[in-house]
Amino acid sequence: GENVEQHPSTLSVQEGDSAVIKCTYSDSASNYFPWYKQELGKRPQLIIDIRSNVGEKKDQRIAVTLNKTAKHFSLHITETQPEDSAVYFCAASPAGSQGGKLIFGQGTELSVKP
Amino acid sequence: KAGVTQTPRYLIKTRGQQVTLSCSPISGHRSVSWYQQTPGQGLQFLFEYFSETQRNKGNFPGRFSGRQFSNSRSEMNVSTLELGDSALYLCASSLGAGGPYEQFFGPGTRLTVL
């Protein structure tokens, strides 16, 4: 079935360090991979996404890489700040769902210590 | 543009009752997806409606159902509530056609089943 595994479940870094979160998906036909940030008590918000025809995408301090052969994608946050502390979710959209269905990883709780 | 709204924000029910949750998408968005969020299972996809038709379905029992109206507003119904249905129910809207596109989440409805 469709499954997304996310690691690590918790991550603690010092302010200014980099953080990396990794996800693996099972459906090789998945074609859209968003990353969401959810602060405590708030709704998930998209921070970056990548489509299957692109290998890497960057937006300021955030970057995502996709390896379709390995069915693996990663989130990279550089120069972390305390306001980056939140739970991060990766997701994959199965082909044919036209983006209406997202399979989420279990989440990574990122803590950035000042 | 107004964001995605959900009503009610909080709900307390007892086992065996039924409940209806409402989601109003961003103006112009024709797709509404529903997710269940729990600490143990994370974010799980329930179903998606596009142009008043269920386009995608998750692996939840038939007690969970939904519908979409001509103005794209969507409702989700859970019948014969069980304790395990206690969760945050999130809806998300997107453009829906020619996607995949970003899904914008609402604030959620916190359902407690006693």
Interface residues (C-beta under 8 A of the other chain):
Chain A: G1 N31 Y32 P34 Y36 K42 R43 P44 Q45 L46 D49 R51 F89 A91 S93 S97 Q98 G99 G100 K101 L102 I103 F104 G105 Q106 G107
Chain B: S31 S33 Y35 G42 L43 Q44 F45 E48 F50 R55 N56 G58 N59 L90 S94 G96 A97 G98 G99 P100 Y101 E102 Q103 F104 F105 G106 P107 G108
